[in-house]
């Protein structure tokens, strides 16, 4: 099975940098007119969105959907929000938006859970990148046009890989990834792997259900050794949905992507780019890394290079090699070897790339 040649790693941050240029006396700014063919009509129809970030209480994760009318109005929608202090579920949402010619836009979302502003960039085929852009919270995520034909459990039946990130019940960083198969009634079985502030649990059996309503929102229950968790989820299409936890236990958010077998080492073959952001469990410092690697389709990482930022300590252009193995159930393991040590991952080929924990 060929997969997209990109690796969205477990806690991925998209950072948008805006540059301004001063001119004339140092007191005024001049911006070139935006170029392109985007208008408000470029955002038209049902969309699902999600982002992960932080607010005054700490961690926050949000997922939702809205109906854009193509004329700058969000006529209806709903959101589910989870931060370190509270949960708000199925909150009715309206608002406004504006799309610039170059595809950049801003949307104001109004709800009883509080008003928020997001900036977005439309890139292709109904997909966009999102950043929370107000004084109440930060966050980054995605925006995707929805396919209402996928708003049923029959459409969602089959295998998926998923990745979630957030906090545990006491606020420690938690990352989870895994695979499950759903039947036409929405019942799921599978396995997951987790890293809870350095406490690693692998091949943990899971059961549960993902019943979806006709509006594209569903309520998922996932049972593992960590306990029972409840999520709201929003369907993008038959290959993708977004999740946010809505109980008082863990705080997690992420995505699930369709898997298509059969699986073998050949499922991960060729050049990949990757990024990863999270926390160094030894120093509790923010950690980020990115790089490129080439796999041979037979279990070997033949070459690559990586850059690190570990709490402000930067190392660049570090050579890497490694090995990997993909099982027939769509779960694999990856070892990346660099001068800084050996890094171990679980990996899951999917329609959204190769998910990594």
N, C-alpha and C positions, 0 to 999 in steps of 0.2 A: 504494500500500500504506500503510495506516495503521499507525503504530507507537506503542508506549507513550509517553506524554508525559513522559518522564523521560530523563535522560542520565547513565548511570553512566560517569564519566570514567576515564582509564586507571589511575591509582593512587588509588583511592577509600578514604578512611578513615571508619569509623563510630565515633564517640566517645560512650560512654555515661557520663553524669555522675550520680553518686549523691549526694543531699543528705541530711544528717542534722540533726536539731534537738535541741539540748540542753534539758534541763528540770531543775528542782528541784535547786538547790545546785551545778549545774555538773558533777556527777560521774556522772550517769546519762543515758541516751538513751531516748527514747520514739518508737516507730514506730507509725503507724496500721496496723491489720490490712489485709492486701492484699485488694483487691476484684476479683471476677471469677469465671469459671466454669472455669478451667483446673485440671487435676489431672495426676498422673503418667500417666494414661491418654491425655492429650493428646499425649504423645510415645510412639507405638506403631508399630512396624514398621521398615522399612529407611530409613535417612537417610544422605545424603552431606553432608560438611562441608568447609570449607576456610578458611584464614586466612593473612594475611601480616603479619609484624611483625619483631621483633628479639629476640635472646638475647645471651648473653655473648660470642659470637663475631661478632655483627653481625646481618646479614639472616637471616630464617628464613621459609620457606613450608611449609605443611602441607596435605595433603588426605587424606581418608579416608572410610570409611563404617562404620556400626554398625547392629546390630539391637537396638531397644529393645522390652522386653516389656510396656510399659504399667504396670508395677508398680515401677519404679525401678531395674531392672537392665539393663545392656548385656550381652547374652548372648554376642555375638560381634562381630567387626569387624576392620578393618585400616586402617593408616595408611602414608603415604609422607611423609618429612620431608627437607627440604633446608635446611641452613644454610651459613654461610660456611666451615665446617670439615669437614663430613661429610654423607653421604647415608645414609638408612635406608629400605629399600624393603619394601613388603608385610608390614609388621610386625603380627602378630596382636594384637588389642586386646579387652579386656573392661572392665567398670567399673560404676559406679552413677550415678544421677541423681535429682534431685528438682525438681518443677515447682510453683511457688507459684500461688495462685489468680489472680494478675494476669498470668500468662504468663511471668514471670521464672523462670529455672531455673539449676541448676548441675549439671555432669557431671564426674565424675572418670574419666579414661581411663588404663588401666593397660596397659603394654606393655614389652617388653624394651628399647625405645629410651628408656625413661624415662616416669614418670607425669606427667600434666598435668591441669590443671583448666581448664574453660571455663565461662564464664557465657553464658547465651543468653536471648533474649526471643522467644517465639513470637508471631507477628503475624497470619498468616492462611494458610489453605490449605496447611498443612504447611511453611510458610516461617518462618525465624527468623534473627535477627541474633546474631552470636557475638563474644565477646572472650575472649582468653586471660587467665586470672585466677589466676596463681600467681607465685612469686618467680623462676621460671626463665626466663620469656620474656613478651613482650607480643605482641599481635596482634589483628586484627579481621577478620571475614569473615562467612560465611553458613552456614546449615543448611537443608537441603531434603529433604523426603520423596521417596524414590525410587519410580519406576514400573518394576518388574521386566519388564514387557512391552517395555520399550525396551532391554533388555540384549542387543542383537544388532546386527550391522552393517547388516542390512536396515532396521531401525528408524532407524538414524543416517544412512542414505544421504541425500544432498542437500547444499544449501549452508549454511554456517555462517559467522558472524563471530566473531572471538576477540580477546581482549585479555590481555596478560601483562605483569607488572612484576617487577623484581628487580634483580639485579646481573650484571655481565659477569665474565669470567674473572679480572680483577684487582680486583674489588670496586667498580667504578664503577656508578652508577645506569644501568639499562637498561630501556627500555619498548618493547614490540612489540605491534602490532595488525595484523589482516589478515582475509582471507577465504579459504575453501577449499570445494571440493565433494568429497564422499565418495561412492564407489560402493558397491554391495552387498557387495563383498569387503573394504571398509575402506581402499582406496587413495584418496589425496587429491592434488589439484592446486589451486594457488591463487597468491596473492601476499600479501606482507606489507610493512609499513613499520616502521621502528625508529628510536629515538633513543638512542644510546649515549653518555651524558655529553656531549651536544651534537653528536655525529657522526650525521648524519641519512642514512638510506638509504630510498628510496621505491620502490614497485612492484617489489620483489624477488621473483622467481619462487620458489615452494616446491613440493616434492613430499614424499611420505611415505606413511604408513599409520597407521590408528587401529583396529586389531583389538581387539574387546572380548570379554571372557569372560562366561560365564553368571552370574557373581556381580556384574556391573556394573562391575568394574574392568578397565581396558585399559592397554596399553603402546603409546604413540604415538611414532612417529619422524617428525621434521620436518627436511627438508634445505633450506637456503637458502645465500645467499652467506656467511653467518656460520658455516656448517658444519652438521654433523649434531647434533641434539639429541634426547634421549630423555625422554619424559614418562610418568608414570602419570596416568591420568584416571579419574574416577568419574562414571558416568551418573546424572543426576537424572531425566530423561525424554527423549523424542524431540526436545526442543527445547533441551536444556541439559546440558552436562557441565563438570566442574571439572578443572583440570590443575595438576600440579606437576612441575617438572623433576627428574629423578633420575639425572643423570650428573654427572661431575666438571668439566664445562665451565661453562656459564652457570647462574645460579640464578634461575628464573622461576616464577611461579605466576599463575593467573587462571582465566578462564571462557570457554566457547564457547557461542554462542546461535544458534538457527536463524534463517536469513534466508528471507524470502518475497517474491519479486518479483511483477510487474516493478518496476524501480526508475526513479525520475525525481526531479526536484526536489520534486514533490508528496509524495514519501515522507517528507519532513521538513517538516511544516507545523503551525503553531500555537504555543502557549506551552510552554516547556520550563524546568525547573529543572536546574542543573548544579553539580557540585563537582569539584574537582581538587586532588590533593596530590602532591608530589614534591620535587624539588631544583632550585633556581635554578642553572643551569650556569655562570653568570658569577661568582657569589659563593660557590657551594657551600652556600648556606643552605637550610634547609627552606622550602618554598614551598607555600602553600595558597590557593585561591580558590574562590568560589562565586557564583552569581548566577542571574538569570532572563533569558530572551530570547524574542522572538517572531519566527518565520519566516513568510513569506507563501506558502510552497509554490511559489514561482517563482524562488528563488535569492537573495532578499534578507532579511537580518536587519533588521527594521524598527525595533526598539527593544529596550532591555534595561538592566539595571544589574548591577554586579559589585562584589564586595568582595575585597580582597587582604590576605594576611599574608605578607610576604617577609622571613624571618629576624627577625621581630618588628617590622618596619616595616609599619604597618597603614594601608591606604587604603580608605575605605568609600564606597558608593553612587556608583560611577563609571559614568556613562552609556556605553552601547555601541551600535554598529550593526555592519553587516558584510554579508558575502555568502557563498554556498555553492553547490556544484554536485555533483550525484549522478550518477555514470555508470551505465550499464545493468547493469554487473557487480556493483553493490551497494557500490562504494567511492566516497567523495566527498571533497571538500576544503571547509574552512571557514576563513574569515578573520574574526576579531573585532577591531574597531577601537575603541580607547578613548583617553582622554587619556594613558594610560601607554604606548601603542604599539599595534602590530598583532600579533596572536597567530595563528599558522597551525596548523591541525589537519588530520589525515585523519579521516574519519568513516565509520561503517558502521551503517546501520539494521539492527535485528535484533529478535527477539522479546523480548530483554532490555532494550530501549531503544536509544538511538543511542550506540554505543561510540565514544570519541574518544581520539586520540593527538595 
